[in-house]
Amino acid sequence: MFISKFDSINGKPDEDQIQTWVEGYFQNMVMILNSFFVHVSAAEAVERMAAVPFAQLVTEELEGESEAIISLAVEIINELAATELEFMRAYI
């Protein structure tokens, strides 16, 4: 039996809890990636960051969760990645 990481409120996934989890997951990933990106140019860091399959990674991490949870998590992480890339592009 699978036990979800997230609470349900009236049968719906707790969106705030999912948002918080995805933000933490994304920030951890970015911190790890930044330790590698400090060794390359800003332009190359942006190129490499754009190639990271964040949606796939979060989908794999949430394997077993409901489709609604995974879909929301993918949407959130894609938004976070787009914002981070926009911020990084400002440096080149």
MMTF fields as JSON, N, C-alpha, C and O atoms, coordinates in Angstrom:
{
  "mmtfVersion": "1.0.0",
  "mmtfProducer": "UNKNOWN",
  "numBonds": 367,
  "numAtoms": 368,
  "numGroups": 92,
  "numChains": 1,
  "numModels": 1,
  "chainsPerModel": [1],
  "groupsPerChain": [92],
  "chainIdList": ["A"],
  "bondAtomList": [4, 2, 8, 6, 12, 10, 16, 14, 20, 18, 24, 22, 28, 26, 32, 30, 36, 34, 40, 38, 44, 42, 48, 46, 52, 50, 56, 54, 60, 58, 64, 62, 68, 66, 72, 70, 76, 74, 80, 78, 84, 82, 88, 86, 92, 90, 96, 94, 100, 98, 104, 102, 108, 106, 112, 110, 116, 114, 120, 118, 124, 122, 128, 126, 132, 130, 136, 134, 140, 138, 144, 142, 148, 146, 152, 150, 156, 154, 160, 158, 164, 162, 168, 166, 172, 170, 176, 174, 180, 178, 184, 182, 188, 186, 192, 190, 196, 194, 200, 198, 204, 202, 208, 206, 212, 210, 216, 214, 220, 218, 224, 222, 228, 226, 232, 230, 236, 234, 240, 238, 244, 242, 248, 246, 252, 250, 256, 254, 260, 258, 264, 262, 268, 266, 272, 270, 276, 274, 280, 278, 284, 282, 288, 286, 292, 290, 296, 294, 300, 298, 304, 302, 308, 306, 312, 310, 316, 314, 320, 318, 324, 322, 328, 326, 332, 330, 336, 334, 340, 338, 344, 342, 348, 346, 352, 350, 356, 354, 360, 358, 364, 362],
  "bondOrderList": [1, 1, 1, 1, 1, 1, 1, 1, 1, 1, 1, 1, 1, 1, 1, 1, 1, 1, 1, 1, 1, 1, 1, 1, 1, 1, 1, 1, 1, 1, 1, 1, 1, 1, 1, 1, 1, 1, 1, 1, 1, 1, 1, 1, 1, 1, 1, 1, 1, 1, 1, 1, 1, 1, 1, 1, 1, 1, 1, 1, 1, 1, 1, 1, 1, 1, 1, 1, 1, 1, 1, 1, 1, 1, 1, 1, 1, 1, 1, 1, 1, 1, 1, 1, 1, 1, 1, 1, 1, 1, 1],
  "groupList": [{"groupName": "MET", "atomNameList": ["N", "CA", "C", "O"], "elementList": ["N", "C", "C", "O"], "formalChargeList": [0, 0, 0, 0], "bondAtomList": [1, 0, 2, 1, 3, 2], "bondOrderList": [1, 1, 2], "singleLetterCode": "M", "chemCompType": "L-PEPTIDE LINKING"}, {"groupName": "PHE", "atomNameList": ["N", "CA", "C", "O"], "elementList": ["N", "C", "C", "O"], "formalChargeList": [0, 0, 0, 0], "bondAtomList": [1, 0, 2, 1, 3, 2], "bondOrderList": [1, 1, 2], "singleLetterCode": "F", "chemCompType": "L-PEPTIDE LINKING"}, {"groupName": "ILE", "atomNameList": ["N", "CA", "C", "O"], "elementList": ["N", "C", "C", "O"], "formalChargeList": [0, 0, 0, 0], "bondAtomList": [1, 0, 2, 1, 3, 2], "bondOrderList": [1, 1, 2], "singleLetterCode": "I", "chemCompType": "L-PEPTIDE LINKING"}, {"groupName": "SER", "atomNameList": ["N", "CA", "C", "O"], "elementList": ["N", "C", "C", "O"], "formalChargeList": [0, 0, 0, 0], "bondAtomList": [1, 0, 2, 1, 3, 2], "bondOrderList": [1, 1, 2], "singleLetterCode": "S", "chemCompType": "L-PEPTIDE LINKING"}, {"groupName": "LYS", "atomNameList": ["N", "CA", "C", "O"], "elementList": ["N", "C", "C", "O"], "formalChargeList": [0, 0, 0, 0], "bondAtomList": [1, 0, 2, 1, 3, 2], "bondOrderList": [1, 1, 2], "singleLetterCode": "K", "chemCompType": "L-PEPTIDE LINKING"}, {"groupName": "ASP", "atomNameList": ["N", "CA", "C", "O"], "elementList": ["N", "C", "C", "O"], "formalChargeList": [0, 0, 0, 0], "bondAtomList": [1, 0, 2, 1, 3, 2], "bondOrderList": [1, 1, 2], "singleLetterCode": "D", "chemCompType": "L-PEPTIDE LINKING"}, {"groupName": "ASN", "atomNameList": ["N", "CA", "C", "O"], "elementList": ["N", "C", "C", "O"], "formalChargeList": [0, 0, 0, 0], "bondAtomList": [1, 0, 2, 1, 3, 2], "bondOrderList": [1, 1, 2], "singleLetterCode": "N", "chemCompType": "L-PEPTIDE LINKING"}, {"groupName": "GLY", "atomNameList": ["N", "CA", "C", "O"], "elementList": ["N", "C", "C", "O"], "formalChargeList": [0, 0, 0, 0], "bondAtomList": [1, 0, 2, 1, 3, 2], "bondOrderList": [1, 1, 2], "singleLetterCode": "G", "chemCompType": "PEPTIDE LINKING"}, {"groupName": "PRO", "atomNameList": ["N", "CA", "C", "O"], "elementList": ["N", "C", "C", "O"], "formalChargeList": [0, 0, 0, 0], "bondAtomList": [1, 0, 2, 1, 3, 2], "bondOrderList": [1, 1, 2], "singleLetterCode": "P", "chemCompType": "L-PEPTIDE LINKING"}, {"groupName": "GLU", "atomNameList": ["N", "CA", "C", "O"], "elementList": ["N", "C", "C", "O"], "formalChargeList": [0, 0, 0, 0], "bondAtomList": [1, 0, 2, 1, 3, 2], "bondOrderList": [1, 1, 2], "singleLetterCode": "E", "chemCompType": "L-PEPTIDE LINKING"}, {"groupName": "GLN", "atomNameList": ["N", "CA", "C", "O"], "elementList": ["N", "C", "C", "O"], "formalChargeList": [0, 0, 0, 0], "bondAtomList": [1, 0, 2, 1, 3, 2], "bondOrderList": [1, 1, 2], "singleLetterCode": "Q", "chemCompType": "L-PEPTIDE LINKING"}, {"groupName": "THR", "atomNameList": ["N", "CA", "C", "O"], "elementList": ["N", "C", "C", "O"], "formalChargeList": [0, 0, 0, 0], "bondAtomList": [1, 0, 2, 1, 3, 2], "bondOrderList": [1, 1, 2], "singleLetterCode": "T", "chemCompType": "L-PEPTIDE LINKING"}, {"groupName": "TRP", "atomNameList": ["N", "CA", "C", "O"], "elementList": ["N", "C", "C", "O"], "formalChargeList": [0, 0, 0, 0], "bondAtomList": [1, 0, 2, 1, 3, 2], "bondOrderList": [1, 1, 2], "singleLetterCode": "W", "chemCompType": "L-PEPTIDE LINKING"}, {"groupName": "VAL", "atomNameList": ["N", "CA", "C", "O"], "elementList": ["N", "C", "C", "O"], "formalChargeList": [0, 0, 0, 0], "bondAtomList": [1, 0, 2, 1, 3, 2], "bondOrderList": [1, 1, 2], "singleLetterCode": "V", "chemCompType": "L-PEPTIDE LINKING"}, {"groupName": "TYR", "atomNameList": ["N", "CA", "C", "O"], "elementList": ["N", "C", "C", "O"], "formalChargeList": [0, 0, 0, 0], "bondAtomList": [1, 0, 2, 1, 3, 2], "bondOrderList": [1, 1, 2], "singleLetterCode": "Y", "chemCompType": "L-PEPTIDE LINKING"}, {"groupName": "LEU", "atomNameList": ["N", "CA", "C", "O"], "elementList": ["N", "C", "C", "O"], "formalChargeList": [0, 0, 0, 0], "bondAtomList": [1, 0, 2, 1, 3, 2], "bondOrderList": [1, 1, 2], "singleLetterCode": "L", "chemCompType": "L-PEPTIDE LINKING"}, {"groupName": "HIS", "atomNameList": ["N", "CA", "C", "O"], "elementList": ["N", "C", "C", "O"], "formalChargeList": [0, 0, 0, 0], "bondAtomList": [1, 0, 2, 1, 3, 2], "bondOrderList": [1, 1, 2], "singleLetterCode": "H", "chemCompType": "L-PEPTIDE LINKING"}, {"groupName": "ALA", "atomNameList": ["N", "CA", "C", "O"], "elementList": ["N", "C", "C", "O"], "formalChargeList": [0, 0, 0, 0], "bondAtomList": [1, 0, 2, 1, 3, 2], "bondOrderList": [1, 1, 2], "singleLetterCode": "A", "chemCompType": "L-PEPTIDE LINKING"}, {"groupName": "ARG", "atomNameList": ["N", "CA", "C", "O"], "elementList": ["N", "C", "C", "O"], "formalChargeList": [0, 0, 0, 0], "bondAtomList": [1, 0, 2, 1, 3, 2], "bondOrderList": [1, 1, 2], "singleLetterCode": "R", "chemCompType": "L-PEPTIDE LINKING"}],
  "groupTypeList": [0, 1, 2, 3, 4, 1, 5, 3, 2, 6, 7, 4, 8, 5, 9, 5, 10, 2, 10, 11, 12, 13, 9, 7, 14, 1, 10, 6, 0, 13, 0, 2, 15, 6, 3, 1, 1, 13, 16, 13, 3, 17, 17, 9, 17, 13, 9, 18, 0, 17, 17, 13, 8, 1, 17, 10, 15, 13, 11, 9, 9, 15, 9, 7, 9, 3, 9, 17, 2, 2, 3, 15, 17, 13, 9, 2, 2, 6, 9, 15, 17, 17, 11, 9, 15, 9, 1, 0, 18, 17, 14, 2],
  "groupIdList": [1, 2, 3, 4, 5, 6, 7, 8, 9, 10, 11, 12, 13, 14, 15, 16, 17, 18, 19, 20, 21, 22, 23, 24, 25, 26, 27, 28, 29, 30, 31, 32, 33, 34, 35, 36, 37, 38, 39, 40, 41, 42, 43, 44, 45, 46, 47, 48, 49, 50, 51, 52, 53, 54, 55, 56, 57, 58, 59, 60, 61, 62, 63, 64, 65, 66, 67, 68, 69, 70, 71, 72, 73, 74, 75, 76, 77, 78, 79, 80, 81, 82, 83, 84, 85, 86, 87, 88, 89, 90, 91, 92],
  "secStructList": [7, 7, 7, 7, 1, 1, 7, 3, 3, 6, 6, 3, 3, 7, 2, 2, 2, 2, 2, 2, 2, 2, 2, 2, 2, 2, 2, 2, 2, 2, 2, 2, 2, 2, 2, 2, 2, 6, 6, 1, 7, 2, 2, 2, 2, 2, 2, 2, 2, 2, 6, 7, 7, 2, 2, 2, 2, 2, 2, 2, 2, 6, 6, 6, 1, 7, 2, 2, 2, 2, 2, 2, 2, 2, 2, 2, 2, 2, 2, 2, 2, 2, 2, 2, 2, 2, 2, 2, 2, 6, 6, 7],
  "xCoordList": [0.836, 0.0, 0.883, 1.827, 0.576, 1.339, 0.743, -0.471, 1.621, 1.184, 1.724, 2.932, 0.828, 1.193, 2.019, 1.866, 2.896, 3.669, 2.782, 3.143, 1.63, 0.799, -0.563, -1.112, -1.086, -2.42, -3.471, -3.196, -4.667, -5.821, -6.813, -7.028, -7.411, -8.443, -9.715, -9.795, -10.699, -11.957, -11.706, -12.353, -10.768, -10.477, -9.578, -9.279, -9.136, -8.247, -6.869, -6.755, -5.812, -4.464, -4.271, -4.79, -3.528, -3.225, -2.209, -1.016, -2.695, -1.85, -0.725, 0.376, -0.979, 0.075, 1.202, 2.378, 0.842, 1.838, 2.671, 3.883, 2.018, 2.724, 3.652, 4.806, 3.154, 3.956, 5.216, 6.315, 5.06, 6.193, 7.194, 8.403, 6.695, 7.574, 8.349, 9.56, 7.664, 8.317, 9.359, 10.455, 9.037, 9.999, 11.258, 12.369, 11.097, 12.246, 13.052, 14.282, 12.362, 13.022, 13.812, 14.964, 13.19, 13.843, 15.07, 16.132, 14.933, 16.061, 17.22, 18.381, 16.925, 17.987, 18.687, 19.914, 17.921, 18.512, 19.383, 20.487, 18.902, 19.654, 20.949, 21.987, 20.902, 22.122, 23.159, 24.346, 22.717, 23.632, 24.195, 25.402, 23.335, 23.783, 24.728, 25.697, 24.459, 25.312, 26.737, 27.675, 26.914, 28.272, 29.058, 30.287, 28.366, 29.018, 29.111, 30.102, 28.093, 28.033, 29.077, 29.394, 29.618, 30.638, 31.912, 32.766, 32.05, 33.252, 33.106, 34.021, 31.981, 31.759, 31.28, 30.931, 31.269, 30.802, 29.302, 28.596, 28.835, 27.406, 26.568, 25.517, 27.037, 26.291, 26.186, 25.131, 27.282, 27.253, 26.387, 25.71, 26.408, 25.564, 24.091, 23.309, 23.712, 22.322, 21.958, 20.886, 22.859, 22.608, 22.425, 21.526, 23.277, 23.193, 21.942, 21.294, 21.615, 20.419, 19.166, 18.245, 19.141, 17.986, 17.818, 16.718, 18.906, 18.856, 18.424, 18.185, 18.324, 17.941, 16.453, 15.615, 16.126, 14.719, 13.977, 13.642, 13.73, 13.111, 11.767, 11.471, 10.957, 9.638, 9.783, 9.047, 10.72, 10.946, 11.459, 11.035, 12.369, 12.928, 11.862, 11.812, 11.008, 9.969, 8.925, 8.372, 8.658, 7.726, 8.265, 7.526, 9.555, 10.163, 10.17, 9.925, 10.451, 10.485, 9.108, 9.008, 8.058, 6.691, 5.99, 4.763, 6.762, 6.179, 5.27, 5.65, 4.085, 3.105, 2.057, 0.991, 2.362, 1.39, 0.31, 0.478, -0.772, -1.864, -1.437, -0.504, -2.138, -1.864, -2.07, -1.344, -3.042, -3.303, -2.112, -1.732, -1.53, -0.369, 0.821, 1.485, 1.094, 2.234, 2.06, 3.008, 0.87, 0.6, 0.84, 1.467, 0.348, 0.546, 2.025, 2.531, 2.715, 4.141, 4.952, 5.871, 4.624, 5.316, 5.064, 5.989, 3.839, 3.509, 4.321, 4.871, 4.392, 5.118, 6.609, 7.235, 7.181, 8.629, 8.999, 10.073, 8.126, 8.397, 8.401, 9.225, 7.489, 7.455, 8.714, 9.307, 9.117, 10.322, 11.562, 12.418, 11.659, 12.808, 12.837, 13.902, 11.686, 11.626, 12.054, 12.774, 11.622, 12.0, 13.499, 14.16, 14.029, 15.468, 16.292, 17.314, 15.853, 16.569, 16.522, 17.514, 15.393, 15.27, 16.247, 16.911, 16.326, 17.252, 18.699, 19.503, 19.029, 20.392, 20.747, 21.879, 19.795, 20.057, 20.354, 20.999, 19.9, 20.166, 21.663, 22.126, 22.404, 23.84, 24.677, 25.884, 24.059, 24.854, 24.515, 25.09],
  "yCoordList": [-1.182, 0.0, 1.248, 1.348, 2.182, 3.431, 4.492, 4.687, 5.173, 6.278, 7.566, 7.721, 8.479, 9.741, 10.62, 10.581, 11.41, 12.414, 13.591, 14.378, 13.702, 14.895, 14.582, 13.494, 15.56, 15.44, 15.725, 16.362, 15.242, 15.559, 16.357, 16.082, 17.343, 18.151, 17.954, 18.363, 17.331, 17.005, 16.233, 16.481, 15.302, 14.463, 15.09, 14.455, 16.327, 17.001, 17.158, 17.39, 17.031, 17.202, 18.617, 19.587, 18.72, 20.006, 20.747, 20.446, 21.713, 22.416, 23.194, 23.27, 23.769, 24.505, 23.568, 23.924, 22.397, 21.416, 20.952, 20.773, 20.763, 20.362, 21.488, 21.242, 22.715, 23.889, 23.962, 24.159, 23.807, 23.871, 22.758, 22.991, 21.555, 20.43, 20.667, 20.45, 21.11, 21.335, 22.448, 22.323, 23.518, 24.61, 24.112, 24.463, 23.309, 22.748, 21.814, 21.859, 20.971, 20.042, 20.815, 20.488, 21.839, 22.635, 23.353, 23.344, 23.966, 24.689, 23.741, 24.107, 22.549, 21.564, 21.192, 21.088, 20.992, 20.667, 21.815, 21.582, 23.039, 24.203, 24.357, 24.687, 24.127, 24.216, 23.191, 23.502, 21.998, 20.962, 21.368, 21.273, 21.816, 22.216, 23.408, 23.463, 24.355, 25.539, 25.179, 25.873, 24.113, 23.703, 23.268, 23.332, 22.833, 22.497, 23.718, 23.894, 24.548, 25.698, 26.759, 27.563, 26.791, 27.795, 27.574, 28.459, 26.418, 26.088, 26.357, 26.065, 26.904, 27.194, 28.635, 29.289, 29.117, 30.482, 30.583, 29.576, 31.808, 32.032, 31.509, 30.904, 31.744, 31.282, 29.757, 29.204, 29.09, 27.63, 27.112, 26.093, 27.805, 27.416, 27.494, 26.608, 28.553, 28.695, 27.552, 26.957, 27.254, 26.174, 24.837, 24.062, 24.584, 23.322, 23.272, 22.231, 24.396, 24.452, 24.194, 23.507, 24.747, 24.565, 23.101, 22.67, 22.347, 20.944, 19.998, 18.816, 20.505, 19.645, 19.3, 20.198, 18.023, 17.607, 17.64, 16.599, 18.858, 18.992, 18.276, 17.64, 18.369, 17.721, 16.206, 15.575, 15.639, 14.199, 13.804, 12.795, 14.604, 14.301, 14.334, 13.452, 15.359, 15.457, 14.354, 13.845, 13.989, 12.894, 11.583, 10.816, 11.337, 10.12, 10.139, 9.117, 11.298, 11.426, 11.168, 10.66, 11.52, 11.376, 10.122, 10.032, 9.17, 7.933, 7.315, 7.178, 6.951, 6.361, 7.347, 6.95, 8.643, 9.672, 9.754, 9.218, 10.415, 10.548, 11.427, 12.224, 11.258, 12.049, 13.535, 14.368, 13.875, 15.285, 15.897, 17.033, 15.165, 15.656, 15.824, 16.86, 14.825, 14.882, 16.016, 16.752, 16.163, 17.229, 18.608, 19.464, 18.821, 20.104, 20.33, 21.436, 19.305, 19.423, 19.75, 20.566, 19.125, 19.404, 20.845, 21.533, 21.298, 22.683, 23.665, 24.636, 23.412, 24.304, 24.296, 25.354, 23.109, 23.054, 23.665, 24.252, 23.534, 24.18, 25.698, 26.378, 26.229, 27.675, 28.125, 29.146, 27.369, 27.711, 27.671, 28.552, 26.656, 26.536, 27.689, 28.242, 28.054, 29.17, 30.474, 31.271, 30.69, 31.898, 31.905, 32.931, 30.773, 30.671, 30.91, 31.594, 30.35, 30.557, 32.018, 32.551, 32.657, 34.078, 34.897, 35.8, 34.579, 35.256, 35.018, 35.95, 33.775, 33.448, 34.145, 34.595, 34.236, 34.897, 36.381, 36.981, 36.97, 38.384, 38.634, 39.766, 37.602, 37.743, 37.607, 37.852, 37.222, 37.078, 38.138, 38.158],
  "zCoordList": [0.0, 0.0, 0.0, 0.784, -0.867, -0.989, -0.07, -0.027, 0.665, 1.519, 0.919, 0.739, 0.613, -0.024, 0.905, 2.126, 0.3, 1.035, 1.438, 2.312, 0.797, 0.912, 1.522, 1.347, 2.235, 2.808, 1.743, 0.725, 2.002, 1.156, 1.979, 3.159, 1.343, 1.985, 1.176, 0.018, 1.789, 1.103, -0.187, -1.205, -0.136, -1.288, -2.332, -3.344, -2.112, -3.061, -2.431, -1.227, -3.252, -2.71, -2.149, -2.701, -1.059, -0.432, -1.306, -1.28, -2.073, -3.036, -2.37, -2.915, -1.211, -0.503, -0.08, -0.156, 0.356, 0.772, -0.429, -0.319, -1.556, -2.776, -3.221, -3.572, -3.206, -3.579, -2.716, -3.235, -1.425, -0.499, -0.788, -0.788, -1.033, -1.32, -2.613, -2.656, -3.662, -4.956, -4.838, -5.385, -4.142, -3.968, -3.259, -3.657, -2.225, -1.522, -2.404, -2.405, -3.152, -4.073, -5.12, -5.405, -5.691, -6.725, -6.159, -6.781, -5.001, -4.407, -4.099, -4.286, -3.638, -3.401, -4.696, -4.733, -5.754, -7.053, -7.559, -8.052, -7.441, -7.915, -7.118, -7.691, -5.824, -5.011, -5.471, -5.562, -5.754, -6.248, -7.605, -7.832, -8.499, -9.835, -9.781, -10.538, -8.902, -8.801, -8.424, -8.82, -7.671, -7.319, -8.556, -8.563, -9.586, -10.851, -11.764, -12.472, -11.746, -12.646, -12.34, -13.216, -11.138, -10.816, -11.618, -11.676, -12.23, -12.992, -14.487, -15.256, -14.905, -16.329, -16.478, -15.495, -17.707, -17.956, -17.685, -17.634, -17.513, -17.266, -18.427, -18.218, -19.652, -20.829, -20.848, -21.158, -20.516, -20.497, -19.347, -19.487, -18.224, -17.094, -17.474, -17.128, -18.185, -18.637, -19.578, -19.466, -20.503, -21.463, -20.741, -21.066, -19.775, -19.031, -18.152, -18.037, -17.541, -16.689, -17.529, -17.088, -18.733, -19.616, -20.023, -20.37, -19.98, -20.394, -19.268, -19.513, -18.055, -16.925, -17.039, -17.128, -17.035, -17.174, -15.83, -15.265, -15.333, -14.016, -13.931, -12.92, -14.969, -14.95, -14.806, -14.047, -15.528, -15.445, -14.06, -13.497, -13.519, -12.202, -11.113, -10.257, -11.15, -10.123, -10.318, -9.343, -11.552, -11.828, -11.256, -10.639, -11.465, -10.929, -9.398, -8.756, -8.826, -7.366, -6.749, -5.632, -7.477, -6.963, -7.488, -7.452, -7.968, -8.476, -7.419, -6.256, -7.836, -6.937, -6.457, -5.989, -6.575, -6.198, -7.279, -8.375, -6.97, -7.937, -9.106, -9.007, -10.198, -11.399, -11.127, -11.67, -10.298, -9.963, -9.234, -9.515, -8.314, -7.565, -8.492, -8.469, -9.3, -10.214, -11.208, -11.483, -11.744, -12.713, -12.105, -12.729, -10.903, -10.227, -9.93, -10.119, -9.474, -9.165, -10.413, -10.356, -11.533, -12.793, -13.225, -13.657, -13.111, -13.461, -12.61, -13.13, -11.327, -10.414, -10.722, -10.783, -10.916, -11.137, -12.482, -12.617, -13.478, -14.766, -14.623, -15.234, -13.823, -13.571, -12.835, -13.181, -11.829, -11.071, -11.958, -11.873, -12.803, -13.702, -14.699, -14.973, -15.24, -16.191, -15.526, -16.128, -14.305, -13.568, -13.288, -13.448, -12.873, -12.585, -13.85, -13.806, -14.968, -16.23, -16.662, -17.159, -16.479, -16.807, -15.961, -16.468, -14.695, -13.788, -14.223, -14.244, -14.568, -14.997, -16.303, -16.48, -17.212, -18.504, -18.34, -19.201, -17.263, -17.005, -16.803, -16.937, -16.488, -16.253, -17.512, -17.48, -18.619, -19.857, -20.871, -21.959]
}
